[in-house]
Each structure stands twice: as structure tokens, then as C-alpha cells.
Amino acid sequence: MDNLFFLEAKCVHTNNTFYIRFDKAAGGVWCQTYGVKFAPQSTTGTAYNKMEIDISKSTVGPQYKCPHCGNTGYVRCGTCGKITCKPSNTKDFTCAHCGKTGVVNGVIKGIGGSSGMGQG
């Protein structure tokens, strides 16, 4: 069973790519645990499988942050559909991918990324 998920994102301040790591916690709830600069390869050297997860009830671990600027929030752009980090204490955002600015409205429910086996 896949219990580790990486979501590709881009830093709004540096435009560098990073990956939001989700780990499946007790009760099957996904926990946003780390922001990492590189998504690791599996132990066989092949890429993780693509999958979509439900993050509508996900939690955020205290250690999570963008590895480039330290932002603790993220947004999916309504124009291009890609993920950008943002400060967690504001609803305003600028997409690091397409440059659109706006105000966050709604909650991300399902999202696609790469999965793999984490620590059981």
C-alpha cells in the first residue's frame, strides 16, 4: 500500500521547484510533513507511481515549510492548475508558474502527484 506521496510545487520567491511530502498517518489521513528540494527515487531506481489522493482532511506537520523560502502554505492556481507556495497567514497569492495573482477561495480536495513506499 502506498503511504508516501510527493506533490510538485514551485517557490513563489525563487521560482525553484520543490516537492511537498505527504505521509499517510493513523486512520488513513494524509499529513503534509516536509518540503524537499528533490523527490527521492525508489529503492529500485525507478520513479514513483503517479496517483491522486484526497487531501481535503489532510493535516500539516509542524516541520513542514518550503525548502527555499520557508512559506508554510500553498495554493493551486485556478488558471494553470499548478502548485505554488505562499504564506499561510494570507489569502492573497501570486502563481510562480504563470504569474496570475488572486485570492484563495475554496479547498483543494483531490490532487495528483507521485507515490511510493514510505516507512511503515
C-alpha positions as CSV (number, residue, x, y, z in Angstrom):
1,M,0.0,0.0,0.0
2,D,1.3,3.4,-0.9
3,N,1.8,5.6,2.2
4,L,4.1,8.3,0.8
5,F,3.2,11.0,-1.7
6,F,5.1,13.8,-3.4
7,L,3.4,16.8,-4.9
8,E,5.5,19.0,-7.2
9,A,5.3,22.8,-6.4
10,K,7.3,25.9,-7.2
11,C,8.6,28.6,-4.7
12,V,6.9,32.0,-5.3
13,H,10.1,33.8,-4.2
14,T,12.8,31.9,-6.0
15,N,10.9,30.1,-8.8
16,N,12.7,26.9,-7.8
17,T,10.8,23.6,-7.9
18,F,10.3,21.6,-4.7
19,Y,8.2,18.7,-3.6
20,I,5.6,18.7,-0.8
21,R,5.9,15.3,1.0
22,F,2.7,13.7,2.4
23,D,2.8,10.7,4.7
24,K,-0.3,8.6,5.5
25,A,-0.9,8.9,9.2
26,A,-3.1,6.9,11.5
27,G,-6.7,6.5,10.3
28,G,-5.6,6.9,6.7
29,V,-5.3,10.7,6.9
30,W,-2.6,12.4,4.8
31,C,-0.1,14.6,6.7
32,Q,1.9,17.3,4.9
33,T,5.3,16.5,6.5
34,Y,8.2,18.2,4.6
35,G,9.1,20.4,1.8
36,V,12.1,18.8,0.0
37,K,14.2,20.1,-2.9
38,F,14.2,16.8,-4.7
39,A,11.8,13.9,-4.8
40,P,13.8,10.7,-4.0
41,Q,13.9,7.8,-6.3
42,S,12.6,4.5,-5.1
43,T,14.9,1.8,-3.9
44,T,14.9,0.2,-7.3
45,G,16.0,3.4,-9.0
46,T,12.7,3.9,-10.8
47,A,10.4,6.9,-10.4
48,Y,7.4,6.7,-8.1
49,N,4.0,5.8,-9.4
50,K,1.5,8.6,-10.4
51,M,-1.6,8.7,-8.3
52,E,-4.2,11.1,-6.9
53,I,-5.1,11.5,-3.2
54,D,-7.8,13.1,-1.2
55,I,-6.2,15.9,0.9
56,S,-9.5,17.6,2.0
57,K,-8.9,16.4,5.5
58,S,-5.1,16.4,5.5
59,T,-3.1,17.8,8.4
60,V,0.1,19.8,8.4
61,G,3.1,18.7,10.4
62,P,5.0,21.3,12.5
63,Q,8.2,20.7,10.4
64,Y,6.6,21.5,7.0
65,K,7.8,24.5,5.1
66,C,9.0,25.5,1.6
67,P,12.7,24.5,1.5
68,H,13.6,27.6,-0.5
69,C,11.8,30.5,1.4
70,G,10.1,29.0,4.5
71,N,6.5,29.6,3.5
72,T,4.1,27.1,5.2
73,G,1.1,27.3,2.8
74,Y,0.5,26.5,-0.8
75,V,-2.2,27.2,-3.5
76,R,-3.3,25.6,-6.7
77,C,-3.7,28.3,-9.4
78,G,-7.1,28.5,-10.9
79,T,-5.6,29.5,-14.3
80,C,-2.8,27.0,-14.8
81,G,-3.6,24.4,-12.2
82,K,-0.1,24.2,-10.8
83,I,1.0,24.5,-7.1
84,T,2.9,27.5,-5.6
85,C,4.0,28.1,-2.1
86,K,2.5,31.0,-0.2
87,P,2.5,32.4,3.3
88,S,-0.1,30.5,5.4
89,N,-1.4,33.7,7.0
90,T,-2.7,35.4,3.8
91,K,-5.3,34.5,1.2
92,D,-3.5,36.6,-1.5
93,F,-1.3,34.7,-3.9
94,T,0.9,35.0,-7.0
95,C,1.4,31.9,-9.1
96,A,5.1,31.1,-9.6
97,H,4.2,29.3,-12.8
98,C,2.0,31.7,-14.8
99,G,2.2,34.9,-12.8
100,K,-1.6,35.1,-12.1
101,T,-2.5,37.0,-8.9
102,G,-5.6,36.4,-6.9
103,V,-7.3,35.5,-3.6
104,V,-7.6,31.9,-2.4
105,N,-11.2,30.7,-2.4
106,G,-12.0,27.1,-1.6
107,V,-10.1,24.0,-0.5
108,I,-8.1,21.6,-2.6
109,K,-9.8,18.2,-2.3
110,G,-8.0,15.8,-4.7
111,I,-4.6,16.3,-6.1
112,G,-2.2,14.3,-8.2
113,G,1.5,13.6,-7.7
114,S,3.9,10.7,-7.3
115,S,3.6,7.9,-4.7
116,G,5.9,5.4,-3.2
117,M,6.5,3.3,-0.2
118,G,7.4,5.2,2.9
119,Q,8.4,4.0,6.4
120,G,5.7,1.7,7.6
